[in-house]
Amino acid sequence: MADDPAAASRSTMRRNILTLVLSLLALDALAIGGYYWLRIGLAPERTQFLYMVTWTAVTFIVLIPQLRRIRRARYGAGRR
């Protein structure tokens, strides 16, 4: 059973999912902390909007490569 490729794939997928969740939690903690530290809530509406857009963009930049790794672990390296 130690040579089971499906078990290795599940293990890789679990590790990638854990990395994804922890990365997003850390990113959100930084973004929320920055929101209060920089007092974005008191800033003009344009600044609040730009902060939200930046936060969303960085989230996607972190999210997309990790989702690709999870898909690769699930379906194999042959599928893009």
N, C-alpha and C positions, 0 to 999 in steps of 0.2 A: 504493500500500500504506500510505502514511502516514495515509490517511483510513479505514483499516479499523477499524470499531467493535469487532470481536472482539479485535484486538490491544490496543486501548486498555483493554478490559475485563480482559484477561489481565494487563496491566501494573498496573492498579489492584488486582486480586486479589493479585498477587505482593507489591506494596507493603504491602497490608493483612496478608498472612500474615507478612511480615517484621516488621511492627510488633507483631503478636500474639506472635510468638516472643520478640522482644527485650523486650517488656513483661513477659512471664511470667518470663523469665530474670532481669530486674532485680528483679521482685517476690520471686521465690524467693531471690535473693541477699540482699535486705534482710531477708526473714523468717528465713533461716538465720543471717545475721549477728546479728540481734536475739535469736535463740534462744540463741546463745552469749554475747553481750554481756550479756543480762539473766539469764543462768544459769538458764534455764527448766528444764533437765535436772535441776537440784538442787531445784527448787521442788516444792511439794505437787502431787499428782496432779490436783487440781481446776484449778490454775493451768496445768498442762501441757495439760489438755483444753481450757480456754478459749482458750489460745494457738492450738491446732490448729484450733478452730472459727473463730476470727477469721481465721486465715491462709486457711482454705478459703473463707470468705465473701468476703474481699477478692479472692481469686483469681477467684471467680465474677463479682464486680462488674466486674473488669477484662476477663474473658473474654467474657461474653455480648455486650456492645456490639460488640466487635471481630469476633466470629463473625457478627453481623448484617451488618456492613459487608462481610465476605467473601461472604456469601450474596447480598447486594444486587449486588455487583460480578459475581458469577457468573450470577445469574438475571435481573438487571435490577431497576429500582426498582419495577416494577409488582407484584412479589410481596412479601408481608410475612412 
